Amino acid sequence: MNSLVSSISTCSLSSDCYSITYRLTKIYPRKARSRQNSVCQLCCVTFVTPVTSWSELSYVGQECQRIPPTLAQLYGARVQSLDLSYNCLTSLKSLERFPHLHTLVLDNNLLTDAMQLPYLPELRTLSLNKNKICDLELLLNKIANNTSSLRHLSLLGNVACPNQLSDAEKDEEDYRRYRYYVLHCLPQLQFLDSTPVTPMEKSEAQRRGQYMKIIKPRTFPFGNNPPLILPDMNSSSYTPLPVSRRAAGDHQGAYGKCRFRYTGKNSEGNRFIQNQDL
């Protein structure tokens, strides 16, 4: 039996409407296929829809490295849900032109720790799955300062989220510590990654979440540090004593006979020491 498959081929934007062209293709059964012509194009159909009451915008799989300025200019003021998944985003420039966002999906992009998150006071859902984010503390500070209404957050597939999707060496205890720390920094969250936040997790995060932070040793690029210079012990001027700035005659001292005699009668450990041994 023959089947029809539709896929988006082009997407054009204008001030009054948006048009999406669906390319209809016909796939023949395996036995009837030829190696060179197994998929036959039937037609192209363009649907035009007015955007006077738009609240959702999806710009998926366009391989863009930044948000198109035209997209922000035409629809930024009216969009509440924005999906930019499966692109090559390395920057969130122009995102500040979407001030009324409630939902932002940025899955499967190339966002790193250098990402600048704009101020989005109405944002409630943020999805950053499968990006290149490594510094959890830095990211949580950006989220806490710019998205005060956030309730749903997902970071699966990043190095900053220590689960087996990002590192096979991580276990459930690592992920539990991560959840406590995130909930300590963002106590208003109701849903983290793939599971809702429980009252027990909130209580534990408030009690010991601040101690769940993972401290990593600072690393420096090779060659940036000055070489370590060791003293030449064979030199005649070498001395292990600290360098003194006092003059030779500037000293204080005393010499004389001590007036006090140590008996040690109150010391159990020194009862075998005689006066002549002192």
N, C-alpha and C positions, 0 to 999 in steps of 0.2 A: 504494500500500500504506500502510495506517495505521501510525502509530508511537506509542509511549508514551514520555513524558518524565517523570522524577521530579525534584522539587526540594524542598528543605527549607523548610518554612513556619514551624514553631514549634519551640522547644526549651525544655523545662521540666526543672528540676532538683529532686531530692529527696535525702534522706539515704541511701536504700537503692538507688536506681536512677536512671537518667536516661532520659528518653523523647524521641524525635525523631519528629516527624510528617512523613511524606512525602506530598506532594500529587501524585497521579497525574493527569496531563493527557493528553488525546488530541489530536494534531495531525493534521488532515485534509490531504490533498494540496492543492496550490495551486489546481487547477482546481475543486475541490469546495468551497473556502472561500467564506464570505461575509464581507463587510467587518466586520460587527458580531459574528460568532460563528464565528471561525476556530479557537478553542481551546475545548474543552469539558471541564469538570472531571468526572472519573469518580468518584473516591472519595478518602478520606483514610485512610491506614493508619498506625498508631502502633506502633513497635517499642520494647519495654522490655527493657533489658539490665542485668543486675546489674553493679555496679562494685566488687566485692570485691577483684579483682585488677587494677585499672586501672593502666596506666602511661602512656597517651597520652590527651590531652585536646585537642579542637579546638573553638575558639569563634571562628568565622570569619564575617565579613560581618554583624555585629550593630550596626554604627555606634555602638559605645560609645566614650566618651572616656576611660574608665578601666576597670581590671579590676574586674568585679563582686565585691564582698566575699563574697557567698554562694559564688561559684565557688572562691575561695581558702579559705574556711572548710570547705567540704565535701570538697574534693579536693586541697587544697594539699599535704598530707602524703604522698600516695600517687602523685602525678603525676611522671613523669620526662621526658615530652615534651609541650610546650605550644605550640599554634599559635594565635596571635591576629591572623592576617593579615586584611587588608581591613576594618579597623575605622577609628575616628577617634581612636586613642589619642594623648593628649598627655602622659600621665604613666604611670609604671610603679609607682605606689603599690599595695600589696598583693602585689607580686611576691616580696617577701621571705618570704611565707608558702608559697612553693614551694621549700623548701630542697634538694630532691633532684633538681632539674632537670638533665638531660643535654643536652636540645635545646630551644632557644627560638627561635621563628619570629615575627618582628614586621614582616613585609613590608607595604608599602602602608598605612602609618599616617601620623600627623602629629607624630612625635617630633622634637624639636629639640635644640639643644646644651644646653638646660636639663634634659634628661632625667637623672634620678638612677637609676643602675644599682645595685641592691642587691648584697650579697655572696652569690655563688653559687659555692661552691668546687668543685662537681661538674659545672658546666656545661662541655660540650665543643663544642657547636655553637651559634653565634649568628648569626642572619640578620636584618639591618636594611635590606634592600633597599627603595628608593623611600620614603624618609622626608625630613625637612627638616634633616638634619645637615650643618653647614658646617665646623665646627672639628674637623679631624682630630686634632690633638695633644690636645685636651681629651678627645675620645672615647677615644683610645688609653690615656690615663692612667687613665680610669675602668675600662676593660677590664683593664688590667694589674693594678690594685689589687684588683679584685673577682672576677675569673674566672681563677684561676691554672691551671686545668686545660683552658683553651680550646685547641682544635685546629683548628676550622673557623670562619671568619669571612667574611661577605659584606656588602659595603656598596654594591653597585651601585645606581645611580639617585640617589645623594646628591651634593650639591655637594662634599662632602669626598672623594669618589672621582672623580678627574679623568679620566673617559673620555667617549666620545661619547654615552653615554646621558644624561649630566647636562649636558654642554656640548659643542656641536658644534665649538668652537674648539680643544678638546684633541686631542692626538695620542698615538701610541703611546709616545713618549718621556716625556710627562707621566705616563702610566699606569705606566711602568716605574719612574720615580722614586718614585711613590707606593707601589708594591709594596716597593721597597727600604726605604723609611722605615717602613712598617708592620711588615715583618719585623725591622727593627732594634729596634723598640719591643716586638714580640711574637715573640721568636725561637722559641717553642715551636709556632707555627702550622704545620700540615701542608697546609692548603687555604685559599686566599685567593680570595674572589669565585668565579669560575667555573673556576679552574684550580688544580691542585695545586702546591705549592711544590717547586721543584727544588733539588738540592744547590748548583748554581751560583748561584741566587738567594740562598740562605742565606749563601754565602761572600761575595758582593758586598754583601749587606746588612750583614754583620759588618764588612766592610772600609770601606765608605763610605756606609752607610745614614744615619748621623747628619748627613751633609751634604746629604741629600735633602730636608730640611725646607724648606717654602716659607714665607718670612717676608713677611707682609703689613703695609703701613703702618697704624698705628693711626688710626682715624677717630673723630671726636667729633661728636655731634649738633649741628646748627646752632643757634647761640644760647647754648650752654652756656659757651663761652669768653669771658673778659672782653675788651672791645674794646682794640685796640692804641692806646696813647696816644703820639703823637709829640711831641717837644719843639718849642716855638714858637721858631723861629730868628729871628724878628723882634723878640723880646723883648730888652731891654738886659741882662738877667741871664743870658742863654744863653751857655754856654761849652762847647766840645768837650772840654775837659780834665776829667779825673776830679776828683770832689769830694775835697778833702784836709781832714783833721781836725787837721793840725798848725798850731800858732800861727805868726804872722808871724815871730817871732824864733827859732823853733826850726828851725834849718837848719845844715847842715854844708857847707863848701866850702873850697877852697884856690886860691891864685893865686900864680904864680911862673914862673920860667924853667926849662924842662926841661934837665936835665943830660945827656941822652943824645941822640946824633945818629944819625939813620937813614941808613945808607949804601945799603942795598938790593943789595949785591953778590951775595947769595945768592938773589936773586929775579930770574928771567928776565923776568917780566912787567914789572918796574919798572926795568929797566936804562936806560930813556930818561928817567927822572924825576931831575931835579937837586935839590940841597939847597934851592935857593931856591924850588922849587915846593912844598915841604912846609910 
